[in-house]
């Protein structure tokens, strides 16, 4: 399979294939899953898995769509910027340079730690008065979020909170193109599910970020490591949402939220 990618890179160039892969693994999943959860939110067949009881649909959904499209255009410029940084390090792309599974796991651990640090501190900074009022408040218009609102935010927030921590790990590790693509895809699915408003069975818990949208002033990170270190999850730990913070089996009953 990757031999085909090698041939496409020879035909169209590394940057074109790099950006095409990001489109297929970020833009398409973003809109497909957003549409799915938007349709779900207008019906009741998954209502028992809904985290909050508040109305989720924003009257200005067209404005949300416009902002998300704009931010995805911004993402292209940041992706090109990081492509040039990756290329400065001559990042690997060929089939023969695909790392073994141990190296892949190691790279993803570093990616997670770098994003946790970058996202936590920039996100927490956005909650200080000036930054919150003029930058971050837009994202928190959604007290009970849905997937399409995942990158509904000020472009500066999207750049410094969402994108730079995401692309920095592969830059530091000089990772293979395959790992960059997989990482972007995982991050896309994670942010869409974290904002979907439903805690579905057999899936990882998204209670913590939903709690952040509900109460604003806790749970700034992704993994929870820095929230625990800085004690910015103490109310969450004492909440009913925390009691639900697990992977549920199909027949398990979810505790109700206070």
Secondary structure, DSSP 4 states (H G I P E B T S, - for coil): -HHHHHHHHHHH-HHHHHHHHHIIIIIHHHHHHHHHHHHHHTSSTTGGGBS--S----TTHHHHHHHHHHHHHHHHHHHHHHHHHHHHTT---SGGGPPPHHHHHHHHHHHHHHHHHHHHHHHHHTTSHHHHHHTGGGGGG-SS--GGGGG-S-HHHIIIIIIHHHHHHHHHHT--HHHHHHHHHHHHHHHHHHTSSB--TTS---HHHHHHHHHSSS--SSSSHHHHHTT--HHHHTSHHHHT-SPPPTTPPPPPP-
